Structure formats: structure tokens, C-alpha cells
């Protein structure tokens, strides 16, 4: 697992987000589950305490249609499928 601490591994903690899915976090940033950060991966909330939201297919279509923006991870470039 990427980004797991020794204590989390000892407790048997598992991420609550899907590494392959796209999420909206940190005031509108689009990131995949693997690049959300350790806190968001295991709690579902980013470092500022805001809940991360999974990008749904309907939301991805709306972003493309309304904003002319194709959702993709800002770090690795993974696109919504």
C-alpha cells in the first residue's frame, strides 16, 4: 500500500477510498484516490477537515458539457472513465 504508516499497518487499517477513482477535494482540486494524501485515504476527509467527494459519471459528464473540463487527477493525469 502507498502512504500507509507503520501504526496503520499494525492496526490493520484499510483505505476508505478507491485508488482508481477520482475525487474532488481541497477546495475543488481533482485527485485520484492514490494521490489524495494519507489522511483523506483513511478517513474520507482532507487535511482541512472537508469531506472528499467521489466524482460520479454524471458529474464528469456535466463538467465536460457545462465547464468544458475533462476531470483528471492533477498529479498523475488519470482521467475519469
C-alpha positions, -999 to 999 in steps of 0.1 A, spaced: 0 0 0 12 35 -8 13 60 20 4 38 50 22 43 82 37 15 104 10 21 131 -18 19 105 -3 -13 91 -1 -28 126 -37 -20 133 -48 -34 100 -63 -2 87 -76 -1 52 -82 29 29 -118 41 27 -113 55 -8 -108 36 -41 -73 43 -55 -85 43 -92 -115 66 -87 -114 104 -90 -123 127 -60 -130 163 -55 -110 176 -25 -91 206 -12 -114 233 -24 -121 219 -59 -89 200 -66 -94 168 -86 -73 139 -75 -73 101 -78 -76 81 -46 -39 72 -47 -29 109 -46 -54 122 -20 -30 121 8 -28 97 38 -54 114 59 -80 115 32 -73 80 21 -80 66 56 -107 90 70 -125 103 39 -117 139 49 -89 161 36 -63 179 58 -87 209 63 -115 185 75 -136 188 44 -152 155 32 -138 143 -2 -165 136 -28 -162 108 -54 -166 120 -90 -197 103 -103 -201 96 -141 -230 121 -141 -208 148 -125 -180 141 -150 -204 144 -180 -217 177 -165 -182 191 -161 -174 183 -197 -207 197 -210 -210 228 -189 -175 238 -180 -157 222 -210 -133 205 -185 -125 168 -186 -119 157 -150 -84 142 -144 -60 138 -115 -38 168 -111 -9 147 -101 -8 117 -124 -33 127 -151 -57 97 -146 -89 106 -164 -125 97 -154 -137 66 -173 
